[in-house]
Amino acid sequence: MWQQKNQHLVINKISEILDVTNLSYAEQMTEMFDDAKRIFISGAGRSKLVGNFLGMRLMHSGYDVSMVGEIVTPSIKNGDLLIIISGSGETEQLIAFTNKAKSIGAKIVLICSKSKSTIGDMADGVFQIGNDNVYKAVKGMPMGTVFELSTLCFLESVVSHLIWEKNIPEEKMKERHANME
């Protein structure tokens, strides 16, 4: 019984957050992906893991994607897009990445939980998952879990939008999937 209660807690909280997230974000993000020469994704901790999900799906969808911090990641250039996933928008390392990318002429997108932040002030696009009123302590979902799970679900819906919008067949995505796993 307690397990079912906890499952409902998680599902209900994610639904609450996504219900107040701007519905136009999928279109706006798709446009920014399409306008970019290449896409770079960064985050810290579990937000970085959410970024890895997004990076894989964008690669499957045909975009040129790199994860910041990997040994084979190329240098970012003018015309590229840096996506930062940060609940607070205040992570020092991510602020440094944002400053570097901005100085080179790359576009910046912040996916966050707060309406105002240091990275948000520098970003070309800020996509707030939820709003300032829905983030409060939730027993059983500690230390950013609400943001990370909601962001993961939101970004999967953005990828779903891409697939429908661009009519990408699953067979084409499978061709791009890693074959040395």
Buried (B, 14 or more C-beta within 10 A) or exposed (E): EEEEEEEEBBEEBBEBBBEEBEEEBBEBBBEBBEEBEBBBBBBBBBBBEBBBBBBBBBBBBBBEBBBBBEEEEEEBEEEBBBBBBBBBBBBEEBBEBBBBBBEBEBBBBBBBBBEEBBBBEBBEBBBBBBBEEBBEEBEEBEEBBBBBBBBBBBBBBBBEBBBEEEEBEEEBBEEBEEEEE
